[in-house]
């Protein structure tokens, strides 16, 4: 990715740009209220990818007890396949990884590019959620990643 890509914390002021990307990226986009809720959680990590101060992608990850749940990753549809999602994921792991840390996510079974991205970060398929997506009743692939212990890595 070009050198002008910056990753920073997502803020409430970013939400109009985030919603615009969200609506283009997903058939059933999150509402503004859903983003506000996630941003209000002190234990979560919400990241913005920017180029020249314009939001070009974002990541929302919530902490539930001992597990991180990657809730939402999206990139401006005009800038796909340029490493933005990869950079967002790398920054998440820089911030959250420690030995034995666990992550989970759901991804559409038809989203091969996202599945390959997650597999590149050592996520592995662990099951399906049948008819998980309301727009077309598509299954979700459940994926998990565990950070190795330093002693066994």
Residue pairs with C-beta under 8 A, 6 or more apart in sequence:
1 82
1 83
1 84
1 86
1 87
2 51
2 82
4 51
4 52
5 49
5 50
5 51
5 56
5 83
5 84
5 87
6 49
6 50
6 51
7 47
7 48
7 49
7 50
7 87
7 88
7 91
8 47
8 48
8 50
9 46
9 47
9 48
10 18
10 39
10 46
10 47
10 48
10 58
10 60
11 39
11 48
12 36
12 39
14 48
14 55
14 58
15 32
15 35
15 36
15 39
17 54
17 55
18 35
18 48
18 55
18 58
19 29
19 32
19 35
21 55
21 56
21 57
21 58
21 74
21 75
21 76
21 77
22 29
22 30
22 35
22 72
22 74
23 29
24 76
24 77
25 74
25 75
25 77
26 74
27 133
27 135
27 136
28 133
28 134
28 135
30 72
35 60
38 44
38 46
38 60
38 62
38 71
38 72
39 46
41 62
41 63
43 62
43 63
44 60
44 61
44 62
44 63
45 59
45 61
45 63
45 68
45 92
45 95
45 96
46 58
46 59
46 60
46 61
47 58
47 59
47 88
47 91
47 92
48 55
48 57
48 58
49 55
49 56
49 57
49 58
49 59
49 75
49 84
49 87
49 88
50 56
51 79
55 76
56 75
56 76
56 79
56 84
57 73
57 74
57 75
57 76
57 79
57 84
57 85
57 88
58 72
58 73
58 74
58 88
59 70
59 72
59 73
59 85
59 88
59 89
59 91
59 92
60 70
60 71
60 72
60 73
61 68
61 69
61 70
61 71
61 92
61 96
61 103
62 68
62 69
62 71
63 69
66 102
67 102
67 103
67 104
68 96
68 101
68 102
68 103
68 104
69 103
69 104
69 105
70 92
70 103
70 104
70 105
71 105
73 85
73 88
73 89
73 114
75 82
75 84
75 85
76 84
80 113
81 113
85 114
85 117
86 117
86 120
89 117
89 121
93 121
97 147
98 147
99 147
99 148
99 149
99 150
100 146
100 147
100 149
101 146
101 147
102 144
102 145
102 146
102 147
103 123
103 144
103 145
103 146
104 142
104 143
104 144
104 145
105 118
105 123
105 142
105 143
106 129
106 132
106 140
106 141
106 142
106 143
107 114
107 115
107 118
107 140
107 141
107 143
108 114
108 133
108 138
108 139
108 140
108 141
109 128
109 138
109 139
109 140
109 141
110 138
115 141
115 143
118 143
118 145
121 145
122 145
123 143
123 144
123 145
124 143
124 144
124 145
125 141
125 142
125 143
126 142
126 143
126 144
127 141
127 142
128 139
128 140
128 141
128 142
129 139
129 140
129 142
130 139
131 137
131 138
131 139
132 138
132 139
132 140
133 139
133 140
